[in-house]
């Protein structure tokens, strides 16, 4: 028995030393960095979004929107990089959802911008940057196209972001219905002097972000000067200048000369040289 008591005492000490920390005894502070940066582009603007997975005290964020790459392959940002925002962005109006949104405006369409984010700590030092993504601004929206030759709004200029006539020199697309089938077509089919846009049917489904991601993985695929379409279809279009447009057929309305198609469009202009 005289040997049992010391052994029990030693066991209690070992178990106690392996137990959980007591409240207030946190030994380390989690490094809090922005994650999963992405952006939604529109005409002359973009919404930059990132996740902030913890709530450590910070002074704000520096957002970088540059025509030149700022982050090297080693993940280190060039010295004295100038942020897009002054002063630091304090965060959006809904800090509890773990996601931040920043609106960058006054940008040029067709220019590839390199985008990243850094945390500004309370002592004004900066965190490492997020992954650097490339974003190109361009027109985006919805348009109702009247059936061919039934209205002054039967064509659309994507880079001009405006409705035009189907036989206008700036037109990029027109719509017609024949023998129960709906078509989108290149203006050149109407007149050889008009713009020669090219179209491609896509088999993808889902929202814009999902489809845009899948399109980036496509290899070269033959294009046509007209394609048949149904509600929900996704279409890729190339303008003569090489601008790329993603289209979704939202739906159809009316009959005969009153028939029209609603399209969602997102233009990625050809980057400037």
N, C-alpha and C positions, 0 to 999 in steps of 0.2 A: 504493500500500500504506500510505503514511503517513496517509491519510485513512480507511482501512478499520478500523484498530485502535480509534481513538476511537469510531467508529460502533458497533462490536461492544460496546465497554464500556458505551455508553449504553443499548443494547438489553438487556444483562444487568441493568442497574440497574432499567429499567422493568419487566421481567418479574418480577424479585425483589420489587419493591414491590407487585405484584398477586397474589402468592402467598398461600396460606392462613395464618392466624395460627398462631404456634408454640404448643405446649402451655403453658398457664399465662398466655396473653395474652388471655383472654376480656375483651372490652371492656364488655359490658352483661350485666345479670342479668334473666332473663325475669320479667315480672310474673305472679305465680301467683294466680289467682282461682278460686273455685268456679264450676262450670258445670253446666248441665242439671239444675237443682233440680226434684224431684218428691216426691210423698208418697203413702203408702198409708194410708188411714184405716180405723179400726175403731171399736168402741164406746168412747168416752171417751179415745181415744188415736190417735196417728198415728206412722208411721215416716217420717222425713224423709230423703231420699237426695239426694246430689249427687256430681258427679265432680270430682276434684282432679287436673288433668292434669300436674302437676309436683311435684317433691319439695323445693322450697325450704324452708329452715328457718322454721317458724312457731311461735307459742306456743299456738295452738288456734283454736277457732271460737266466735263468738257466733251463736246461733240465735234468731231472732225469731218468736214466735207471738203475734199480737195480734188483738184484735177490731176494731182500727182500722187503716186503711192507714198504713204507715210510710214507704213509698218513693214519692216524687213521680214525675211523668211525665218529669222530667229525670234520673231514676235516682239522685237524692240522697236519703238517709235523713234524717228529721227529727232535730234535735239531741236529745241525751240520751235516745235511745230505750233502753228497758230490755230487755235480752235475757232470753229464757225461762230460760236456764241460768246458774248461778253455781257455781263459776268457769267460765272458758272450757272448752269440750269439747275434750279432747286428740286426738280421733279414735277410730275404732273399733279393734277388735282385729285387723284385717286391713289394715294400711296400704299393703301392696304391690299391692293390686288396683286402686288408683286411684279407688275409690268409698268414700264415707263414709255411715254409717247412724246416725241419732240417734233415740231413742225419746222422744217427748213424751207424757206421761201426765197424768191428772187434768183432762182437757178436757171441755167440755160438748157433748153431742150436739146437732146442729141449729144450731150457731153457726158462721157463716163465719169462719174464721181466716185472716189474712194472714201468710204464711210467707216468710222470706228468711234468708240466711246471710251472715256477713262473716268474713274472716280476721282473727285477732289476731296482729299481727306481733311479733317479738321485742322491739321497743321499745314495745310496748303500743298503738301506733297501729292503726287499723282500715282494712281495705280497703273499697272501694265495695261495696254490697250486691249480691247476686244479683238476678235477676228475682224479683218478689214474686208468689207464687201463692196462690190461695184454696182452702182445704181445709175440708170439712164432715165431722165425725165422725158415725158411725152404726153400728148393729149390722151384723155381717157373719159369715157362717159357712155351714154345711151343715145340712140338716134332711131327715129321712125322713118323708114324709106317708103315712099309711095311707089306703087307699081309703075313700071317704065312708061314714060310719056303721058302720065295722068296728072302730073303736078309739076310745079317748079321745084319741088322737094323730092325728086326721084333719083338724086345722086348725092354723094358725100365726098368731100375732100378731107382725108384723115390728117395730114400735116397742117392744112388750113383750119381744121377743126370746125367745118361749116357745111351746111347743106348747100348744094348747087344743083343745076339741071343735069340730067343724065348725059346730055351732049355737050356739057361745058368742058373747056380745055383743062380745067383743074380737077375734074371728077375722077374718083378712084374706083367706084363700084356702082352697080345698079342691080335692081331686083325685078324679076318677072315670074309669071305663073303660066304654065302651059300644060294642057292635057292632065290636069290634076296634080302637077308636080311644081314645086317651088325651086327657083334657081337664083344664085348670085353670080354675077358675071363681070368681066372686064369691059370697060368702055370701048376698047378697040373693036369689039364685036359689032358695035353700032357704026363705027367709022374708023377706017385705018389710020386717020390722023389723030385720033384720041389716045389717051394714055393706055399703055399696055401693062396692066396689073396682072399678077399671077396668083392663083388660088390653090389651096391644098386642103382637102378634107382631113380632119383629125379623128381618130377613134377614141380619144380620151374623154373621160367624164370627170365631173367634180367642179370645184370652184376655180377661180382664176389662178390663185397661187399654186394649186396642185397641177393644173394644166400647164402653166408657164414653166414649172420645174421639169415636167416631162418633155416639153417641147425642146428644152435646152439639150436633151440627150439624143435628139433625133439626128440621124445622118441625112444626107441628101436624098430627097424624095421628089419624084416628078410632080410638076404643077400643071394646072389647066387654066384655060381662059373662062371657064364657067364650071360650076359644080351644083349639084342638086342638094338641097338642104331640108332638114326637118327641125322642129322645135327642140331646143336643147343642144343642137350640134355645135361643135367648135370648129373653127376654120382659121387657117393661117393665110395671110395675104402679104405679097411683096409689091411695093410701089416701084416704078421705073428707077427711082434713085436708090433703091435698096432698103428703104425703110420697111420694118416688119410690123405687122399688125395682127393681134389676136382678136378674133371675133367670136361671139357666141350668139346664136339665134335664140333670142328670148321668147319670141312667139309671133303669131300672125293674127291680123284682124281684118274683118270685112270681106267682101266678095267683089268680083268683077273689077271695074275701074277704081273701086274704093278699097281694094285690098292693099295692105301694107305689111311690112315686116319690122319688128323691133330688134335692134342689134345692140349688144354691149361691145365696146371696142377699147383696146389698149394699144397705143402706138409706141413703138420703140424706134425713134429716128436713127438713121445711120450716124454713128459717131463722127464728129468733125475730125478731119485729118490734121 
